């Protein structure tokens, strides 16, 4: 097991297109790090550079303290799980899992011991003699993980391993992956475009966009203290609401002027932080769960105003209400027992203790 | 809609009662009947051009020279007892097996070289390497004949220029056998190349990436990933080529006409010589049918393997 260091790594393709634009990342031993971002953000390219499947244009990648830029994949002591599993169709499950050990000339009884052990962890012992064709998607996924586990490598790399599974199986396998990591504790780099996967699996999440790292941090930190508008919008489902707002300074207190003549007082403890934004057009960000039916009104910094629902989406344990606020659609998360009807104005309460203020020019969250 | 019980599909008049159908009409409407009618032209072509000539040749091969009397397997036993024909069997096997192995190896190497080329230049090279296969073999063999010519041989001109004595390419039995195999390989290798190239392109890149991470070297990837993934194409291509090469006629006919001293005759040219030129059609038919049982058994085994692998791997 080992730490992984990515130092100022750039990946440029022919024609000058840069997929990764100089990123830095330190992954600690035993850590589970998830690279997340939209398609084309450079997350898979980064993972493939760590694996040695893509050449590094400039910068340095080190695994366990050794710079691996010029070391071929087979000598990096890593294991990778691919999106489509990449199982050898002509080999049985046992042979698939044993292949890496066979090539490294491990003794037969040691290979058998390791394969049996991995098969037990992943609950695939009865499948060992089958060919991949005779397996379901979830079983293939387990075999691919088993192939990685038997090698006992320094680092596990996962490239969107759950994307080909249906929603139910994805949730199940997510838990399996987390369990496996808790058992073997191997340093893991995991790539996904699904922010739920990222949040549930990661010790730390790396949010990438357009070839750069937007923010690195534990899931809760990214959720509650996003550094950029991109992170604020990408993490969380439904996404954070972004409403254009003008920051006004009035007798020592700041207030936000929203469309529809809505005026919200900025919490006093944030006055210093947002002071520089006074007089400027900014973006007011608030998550749907902080925009609810009026409740906890006795607490500080709860502001109520009236909006008209356009669409109501009952989800069972909660109801999503889509409201229209002149130029911006706003999503509110309310209790399912709260009456709401499209077209009938309703009172909503914004918990401003959880508000965000974003500079539209730089995209930074203040 | 006329009443509550009848639902009419758009465009179908409600008032029309379903026609009473007879047995013939029912048969005509069956999907299997339609399928049979659709495949009938192909069945007629196969029957006329494959089945009928085959069975007629089989019948002919059991007649005497004048084709007046049924003599059973006498033509076959007679052929087997003749030294010339024993030589033809050996030469045919040498020609077909030698040429197919060489074509398969060269095709495999060329396919890998082409596959490794950048996509931009690949098409150009692919086109050029296919040229031997698209030129009519009778014409290209004539060009080879000129290259092997004892007086004007371009090949001899080249080798004498580097101090090697000239070779009687078509005049000496061993060299003549080598020459006919060489021309067949030159003509047939592109077919293997294009088949193998298609097979190579169908191997998912991620299998090679997985193998690289598992610790495979280039050679190990070839042995453990490429070859197993190409097994079916290799088997089918070898089978197809073996059948076609055993049945070859034009190359030997043009280059050596079976000579010197019948040492390059193969089934096709010998059958022509015996059956057409010497006027013994039954014996010629027997010659031409000689390899059928062996090739048929070989084909059954190869195709069984192909089916088994497809079942195991596809999907």
Interface residues (C-beta under 8 A of the other chain):
Chain A: X51 X52 X53 X72 X73 X74 X76 X78 X79 X80 X82 X84 X86 X87 X88 X89 X90 X91 X99 X100 X103 X104 X131 X133 X147 X151
Chain B: X204 X206 X207 X209 X210 X211 X212 X213 X214 X215 X216 X217 X220 X224 X225 X228 X229 X231 X309 X312 X313 X314 X315
